[in-house]
Amino acid sequence: MTIDRIADRVRAAERLNAADALDLYRRAPTALLGQLADIVRARKHPDPVVTYIIDRNVNYTNVCVAKCNFCAFYRPVGSPEGYVLGFDELFRKIDETIAVGGVQLLLQGGHNPDLPLTWYEDLFRAIKERYPSFKLHALSPPEVIHLSRLSQLPVPAVIDRLIAAGLDSIPGGGAEILVDRVRALLHCDGKATANEWLGVMRDAHRAGLRTTATMMYGTVETDEERLEHLLRLRALQDETGGFTAFITWSYQPDHTELAGHEATGIEYLRTLAVARIVLDNFDNVQASWVTQGGKVGQLSLAYGANDMGSVMIEENVVRAAGASYCMDEVEIVRNIEDAGFLAKRRDMQYRILGDPMFREREVPRMLELATARADGDHSTPAELRLYPARSGAGKKMRAGEILPS
């Protein structure tokens, strides 16, 4: 089929199959992809509104046994650079988030064998006791699978326990590319196969949780595998309707075992546009300014994105791989409005909360993203001794043989 005929199908709101989507991705001019994606965006969002959320992206531990070769963030068990944030540290981060109008904590971390399910339950309950209306958007599917293996409980039981403790929604991290050939090459199939990742999301949706979906491209996958990823997400959304949004970003190669090169901004815009076209049952698509920078993030609004994602406040994973873009609420709103849209705050379920917070009250400017901890802080939270460890290093530390440095 010619590109013009495929484009006409998009304009007519017809669903594309894998072959047509692949043709469009490979052969359509970039400007045409943007036009088509913008048609889909405007069809779903006829009002000229672009949303964003004020939340904080906190990585509660960098200790991880998964050892994905594209990750510059993780540290092995026993590493002197490994950390676990204490409850009081997390409370302070929440206080700082609320001070700038934040409504949610995005909480993700490594697969730490020394943090049992009860640690998460106690943390979630403690947060909800102090901050009853504050939302917990927490634990990607591989983390849920990790907790299922540690606790020897099925995934639905783990999800039920986390909901009872205060979990509000699940982020879409750990998807990478949902093709097992790719996952094996990235050494991430051990943390979750494609079916396992999708299975957690299916179980979460059945339990009443809303979730997001992601794609990290630009490692070892083919064009066909990128499209397979999108089609598998579309199929699950047909089944459950539980995804609120899709986010894609390019692999960040610096300081990683895999190394390589980052995809270009043009490739990002083409990938974003095709995702907007293919994912016809997703209401929302986010711009990834965190990996692309503010200006490409702004340009994303002409390539299918209707949301600028999160103010974030803090970021550790992408920063470890060399990207350190920062935009506070003022900058995000400026980029949205300069692109010709109205900026509105939202929550995770895309309910509009209001106009920009800084126009309602004074909010301190944020000129760089915070980190999990200050450099050189290797302290160990006192409450960790209340929970049984599984690793040898963890057992020694909690027995007092290794003292916090």
C-alpha positions as CSV (number, residue, x, y, z in Angstrom):
1,M,0.0,0.0,0.0
2,T,1.3,3.5,-0.8
3,I,2.1,6.0,1.9
4,D,-0.6,8.3,0.7
5,R,-3.2,5.5,1.1
6,I,-1.9,4.6,4.6
7,A,-2.1,8.3,5.5
8,D,-5.7,8.5,4.2
9,R,-6.5,5.6,6.5
10,V,-5.1,7.5,9.5
11,R,-7.1,10.6,8.5
12,A,-10.2,8.4,8.4
13,A,-9.5,7.1,11.9
14,E,-9.0,3.5,10.6
15,R,-6.7,1.2,12.7
16,L,-3.4,0.4,11.1
17,N,-2.1,-3.2,11.0
18,A,1.6,-4.1,11.6
19,A,2.6,-3.9,7.9
20,D,1.1,-0.5,7.3
21,A,2.5,0.9,10.5
22,L,5.9,-0.3,9.6
23,D,5.7,1.2,6.1
24,L,4.6,4.5,7.6
25,Y,7.5,4.5,10.1
26,R,10.1,3.6,7.5
27,R,9.0,5.6,4.5
28,A,6.8,8.5,5.4
29,P,8.4,12.0,5.4
30,T,8.9,13.2,9.0
31,A,6.7,16.2,8.4
32,L,3.8,13.9,7.3
33,L,4.2,11.7,10.3
34,G,3.9,14.8,12.5
35,Q,0.8,16.0,10.6
36,L,-0.9,12.6,11.0
37,A,0.0,12.3,14.7
38,D,-1.3,15.8,15.3
39,I,-4.6,14.8,13.6
40,V,-4.9,11.9,16.0
41,R,-4.1,14.1,19.0
42,A,-6.6,16.7,18.0
43,R,-9.3,14.1,17.5
44,K,-8.8,12.9,21.0
45,H,-8.1,16.3,22.5
46,P,-10.0,19.0,20.5
47,D,-9.5,21.6,23.2
48,P,-6.0,23.3,22.9
49,V,-4.9,22.0,26.3
50,V,-1.6,20.3,27.2
51,T,-1.3,18.9,30.7
52,Y,1.5,18.1,33.1
53,I,1.8,16.8,36.6
54,I,3.8,18.0,39.6
55,D,5.3,15.0,41.3
56,R,8.7,13.7,42.4
57,N,10.5,10.8,40.8
58,V,12.3,9.1,43.8
59,N,14.5,6.0,43.4
60,Y,14.4,4.5,46.9
61,T,17.3,2.1,46.3
62,N,20.0,1.6,43.6
63,V,20.9,-1.9,44.8
64,C,19.8,-4.4,42.1
65,V,20.3,-8.0,41.2
66,A,18.8,-7.7,37.7
67,K,22.0,-6.2,36.2
68,C,20.5,-5.0,32.9
69,N,23.4,-4.0,30.6
70,F,21.8,-0.7,29.5
71,C,21.5,0.6,33.1
72,A,24.0,3.0,34.5
73,F,22.1,3.5,37.8
74,Y,22.2,0.1,39.6
75,R,24.9,-1.1,42.1
76,P,25.4,-4.7,43.0
77,V,24.6,-6.1,46.4
78,G,27.3,-5.1,48.9
79,S,28.6,-2.2,46.8
80,P,29.8,0.8,48.9
81,E,27.9,3.0,46.5
82,G,24.6,1.2,47.2
83,Y,21.9,2.9,49.2
84,V,18.4,2.5,50.6
85,L,16.5,5.6,51.5
86,G,15.0,5.8,55.0
87,F,11.4,6.5,55.8
88,D,12.3,10.0,57.2
89,E,14.3,10.8,54.1
90,L,11.2,10.0,52.0
91,F,9.0,12.0,54.2
92,R,11.3,15.1,53.7
93,K,11.1,14.6,50.0
94,I,7.3,14.5,50.1
95,D,7.3,17.7,52.2
96,E,9.4,19.4,49.6
97,T,7.1,18.1,46.8
98,I,4.0,19.4,48.5
99,A,5.7,22.7,49.0
100,V,5.8,23.2,45.2
101,G,2.3,22.0,44.6
102,G,3.1,18.3,44.1
103,V,0.4,15.6,44.4
104,Q,2.2,12.4,43.9
105,L,5.4,10.3,44.5
106,L,6.7,8.3,41.6
107,L,8.6,5.6,43.5
108,Q,10.8,3.1,41.7
109,G,14.0,1.4,42.5
110,G,16.4,-1.5,42.1
111,H,15.5,-5.2,42.8
112,N,17.1,-5.2,46.3
113,P,17.0,-8.7,47.8
114,D,17.2,-7.2,51.3
115,L,13.9,-5.3,51.1
116,P,11.0,-7.7,51.8
117,L,7.4,-7.1,50.9
118,T,6.7,-6.0,54.5
119,W,9.2,-3.1,54.1
120,Y,7.1,-1.7,51.2
121,E,3.8,-2.2,53.1
122,D,5.1,-0.4,56.1
123,L,6.5,2.4,54.0
124,F,3.3,2.9,52.1
125,R,1.2,2.8,55.3
126,A,3.5,5.3,57.0
127,I,3.2,7.7,54.0
128,K,-0.6,7.4,53.8
129,E,-0.8,8.0,57.6
130,R,1.1,11.2,57.3
131,Y,-0.2,12.3,53.9
132,P,-3.7,10.8,53.4
133,S,-4.4,12.5,50.1
134,F,-0.9,12.2,48.6
135,K,-0.7,9.6,45.8
136,L,1.7,6.7,45.4
137,H,2.5,5.9,41.8
138,A,4.9,3.1,42.6
139,L,6.7,-0.1,41.7
140,S,7.1,-1.0,38.0
141,P,6.0,-4.5,36.8
142,P,9.5,-6.0,37.2
143,E,9.6,-4.7,40.8
144,V,6.2,-6.4,41.5
145,I,7.6,-9.6,40.0
146,H,10.7,-9.3,42.2
147,L,8.5,-9.0,45.3
148,S,6.4,-12.0,44.1
149,R,9.5,-14.1,43.9
150,L,10.9,-12.9,47.3
151,S,7.6,-13.4,49.1
152,Q,6.7,-16.6,47.2
153,L,3.2,-15.1,46.6
154,P,1.5,-14.9,43.2
155,V,1.5,-11.4,41.6
156,P,-2.2,-10.7,42.1
157,A,-1.7,-11.3,45.9
158,V,1.3,-9.0,46.0
159,I,-0.8,-6.3,44.2
160,D,-3.7,-6.8,46.6
161,R,-1.4,-6.3,49.6
162,L,0.3,-3.2,48.1
163,I,-3.2,-1.7,47.4
164,A,-4.2,-2.4,51.0
165,A,-1.1,-0.6,52.1
166,G,-1.8,2.5,50.0
167,L,-0.6,1.9,46.4
168,D,-2.6,4.1,44.0
169,S,-1.2,3.3,40.6
170,I,1.7,1.5,38.8
171,P,4.2,3.2,36.5
172,G,5.2,1.5,33.2
173,G,8.9,1.2,33.8
174,G,10.9,-1.9,32.9
175,A,9.1,-2.5,29.6
176,E,12.1,-1.6,27.4
177,I,11.0,-3.5,24.3
178,L,8.4,-6.2,24.8
179,V,10.1,-8.8,22.7
180,D,12.0,-11.6,24.4
181,R,14.8,-11.7,21.8
182,V,15.6,-8.1,22.7
183,R,15.2,-8.6,26.4
184,A,17.7,-11.5,26.4
185,L,20.3,-9.3,24.6
186,L,19.7,-6.6,27.2
187,H,20.0,-9.0,30.1
188,C,16.5,-7.9,31.3
189,D,14.5,-11.1,30.5
190,G,15.4,-12.4,34.0
191,K,13.6,-9.6,35.7
192,A,10.6,-9.9,33.5
193,T,9.8,-11.5,30.1
194,A,7.5,-9.6,27.8
195,N,4.5,-11.8,28.8
196,E,5.3,-11.3,32.5
197,W,5.4,-7.5,32.2
198,L,2.1,-7.5,30.4
199,G,0.7,-10.0,32.9
200,V,1.5,-7.7,35.8
201,M,-0.3,-4.9,34.0
202,R,-3.3,-7.1,33.3
203,D,-3.5,-8.1,37.0
204,A,-3.2,-4.5,38.1
205,H,-6.0,-3.4,35.8
206,R,-8.2,-6.2,37.0
207,A,-7.5,-5.1,40.5
208,G,-8.8,-1.6,39.6
209,L,-5.4,0.2,39.3
210,R,-4.6,2.5,36.4
211,T,-1.1,2.3,35.0
212,T,1.1,3.9,32.4
213,A,3.0,2.1,29.6
214,T,6.5,2.9,28.3
215,M,9.0,2.0,25.6
216,M,12.8,2.5,25.6
217,Y,14.1,2.2,22.1
218,G,17.5,2.6,20.4
219,T,19.4,-0.4,21.8
220,V,19.4,-3.7,19.8
221,E,15.8,-3.9,18.6
222,T,14.7,-3.8,14.9
223,D,12.0,-1.5,13.5
224,E,9.7,-4.5,13.4
225,E,10.3,-5.1,17.1
226,R,9.4,-1.5,18.0
227,L,6.1,-2.0,16.2
228,E,5.5,-5.4,17.9
229,H,6.0,-3.6,21.3
230,L,3.3,-1.0,20.4
231,L,0.9,-3.6,19.1
232,R,1.2,-5.7,22.2
233,L,0.4,-2.6,24.3
234,R,-2.6,-1.9,22.0
235,A,-3.9,-5.4,22.4
236,L,-3.8,-5.3,26.2
237,Q,-5.5,-1.9,26.2
238,D,-8.2,-3.4,24.0
239,E,-8.6,-6.1,26.7
240,T,-8.5,-4.0,29.9
241,G,-8.6,-0.3,29.1
242,G,-6.3,0.3,32.1
243,F,-3.5,2.4,30.6
244,T,-3.7,6.1,31.1
245,A,-0.8,7.1,29.0
246,F,2.2,6.1,26.9
247,I,5.7,7.4,27.2
248,T,8.7,6.6,24.9
249,W,12.3,7.7,25.3
250,S,15.6,6.9,23.7
251,Y,18.2,4.7,25.3
252,Q,20.9,6.8,27.1
253,P,24.2,5.0,26.6
254,D,26.8,6.9,28.7
255,H,28.4,4.9,31.6
256,T,26.5,1.7,30.6
257,E,27.9,-1.8,29.9
258,L,26.0,-1.9,26.6
259,A,27.4,1.5,25.5
260,G,26.6,2.6,21.9
261,H,25.0,5.8,20.6
262,E,21.9,7.7,21.4
263,A,19.2,8.0,18.7
264,T,18.7,11.4,17.2
265,G,15.9,13.9,18.0
266,I,14.4,13.2,14.6
267,E,14.2,9.5,15.3
268,Y,12.5,10.3,18.6
269,L,9.9,12.5,16.9
270,R,9.2,9.8,14.3
271,T,8.9,7.1,17.0
272,L,6.6,9.3,19.0
273,A,4.4,10.1,16.0
274,V,4.0,6.5,15.0
275,A,3.2,5.5,18.6
276,R,0.5,8.2,18.7
277,I,-1.0,6.8,15.4
278,V,-0.7,3.1,16.3
279,L,-1.9,3.4,19.9
280,D,-5.4,4.5,18.9
281,N,-6.9,3.3,22.1
282,F,-4.6,5.3,24.4
283,D,-6.0,8.7,25.3
284,N,-2.7,10.3,26.3
285,V,0.9,10.4,25.0
286,Q,3.7,12.1,27.0
287,A,6.7,14.1,25.7
288,S,10.0,12.9,27.1
289,W,11.7,16.2,27.8
290,V,13.8,14.4,30.4
291,T,15.8,12.6,27.7
292,Q,15.3,14.9,24.8
293,G,15.5,18.4,26.4
294,G,12.9,21.1,26.6
295,K,12.9,22.2,23.0
296,V,12.4,18.7,21.5
297,G,9.9,18.2,24.3
298,Q,8.1,21.3,23.1
299,L,8.3,20.1,19.4
300,S,6.7,16.8,20.6
301,L,3.5,18.7,21.0
302,A,3.4,18.8,17.1
303,Y,4.1,15.1,16.8
304,G,1.3,13.6,18.8
305,A,2.0,14.4,22.5
306,N,-0.7,16.1,24.5
307,D,1.1,16.0,27.8
308,M,4.5,17.3,29.0
309,G,4.8,14.6,31.7
310,S,6.2,15.5,35.1
311,V,8.0,18.4,36.7
312,M,9.8,15.5,38.4
313,I,11.8,17.6,41.0
314,E,14.2,14.6,41.3
315,E,15.8,12.2,38.8
316,N,18.6,9.6,39.2
317,V,18.4,6.9,36.6
318,V,18.7,9.0,33.4
319,R,21.2,11.3,35.0
320,A,23.4,8.3,35.8
321,A,23.5,7.7,32.0
322,G,24.5,11.3,31.2
323,A,21.3,13.2,30.7
324,S,20.5,16.0,33.2
325,Y,17.8,18.2,31.7
326,C,15.7,20.2,34.1
327,M,12.5,22.0,33.7
328,D,10.5,23.3,36.6
329,E,6.8,24.3,36.4
330,V,7.6,27.7,35.0
331,E,9.7,26.3,32.2
332,I,7.2,23.6,31.4
333,V,4.3,26.1,31.2
334,R,6.4,28.5,29.0
335,N,7.2,25.7,26.6
336,I,3.5,24.7,26.4
337,E,2.2,28.2,25.9
338,D,4.9,29.2,23.4
339,A,3.7,26.2,21.3
340,G,0.2,27.6,21.3
341,F,-1.5,25.6,24.0
342,L,-3.1,26.2,27.3
343,A,-1.2,24.6,30.3
344,K,-3.1,22.7,32.9
345,R,-2.1,20.7,36.0
346,R,-3.4,17.1,36.2
347,D,-3.2,14.0,38.3
348,M,-2.1,10.5,37.3
349,Q,-5.6,9.7,35.9
350,Y,-5.5,12.9,33.8
351,R,-8.1,14.7,35.8
352,I,-7.5,18.5,35.5
353,L,-6.5,20.0,38.8
354,G,-6.2,23.6,37.7
355,D,-4.0,26.3,36.3
356,P,-0.3,26.5,36.9
357,M,0.5,26.5,40.6
358,F,3.1,29.3,40.4
359,R,0.3,31.6,39.2
360,E,-1.8,30.8,42.2
361,R,0.9,31.2,44.9
362,E,4.6,31.8,45.2
363,V,6.6,28.6,44.4
364,P,10.4,28.4,44.8
365,R,12.2,28.0,41.4
366,M,13.9,24.7,40.7
367,L,17.0,25.2,38.5
368,E,18.4,21.7,38.7
369,L,16.9,18.3,39.5
370,A,17.5,16.9,43.0
371,T,19.2,13.6,43.6
372,A,18.3,10.7,45.8
373,R,21.1,11.6,48.2
374,A,24.0,14.0,48.5
375,D,27.3,12.7,47.2
376,G,29.2,10.8,49.9
377,D,26.1,10.0,52.0
378,H,26.3,6.2,52.5
379,S,24.2,6.1,55.7
380,T,22.0,3.2,56.5
381,P,18.5,3.8,57.7
382,A,18.0,2.5,61.2
383,E,14.7,0.8,60.4
384,L,16.3,-1.6,58.0
385,R,17.4,-3.6,61.0
386,L,13.7,-4.4,61.6
387,Y,13.5,-6.4,58.3
388,P,15.2,-9.8,57.5
389,A,17.9,-9.6,54.9
390,R,18.5,-12.3,52.3
391,S,22.0,-11.4,51.0
392,G,25.2,-12.1,52.9
393,A,26.1,-8.4,53.0
394,G,22.7,-7.5,54.2
395,K,22.7,-10.0,57.0
396,K,26.1,-8.8,58.2
397,M,25.0,-5.2,58.2
398,R,21.9,-5.9,60.1
399,A,23.8,-8.1,62.6
400,G,26.1,-5.1,63.3
401,E,29.1,-6.6,61.7
402,I,29.1,-3.9,59.0
403,L,28.4,-0.4,60.3
404,P,27.0,2.4,58.2
405,S,29.8,4.5,56.7
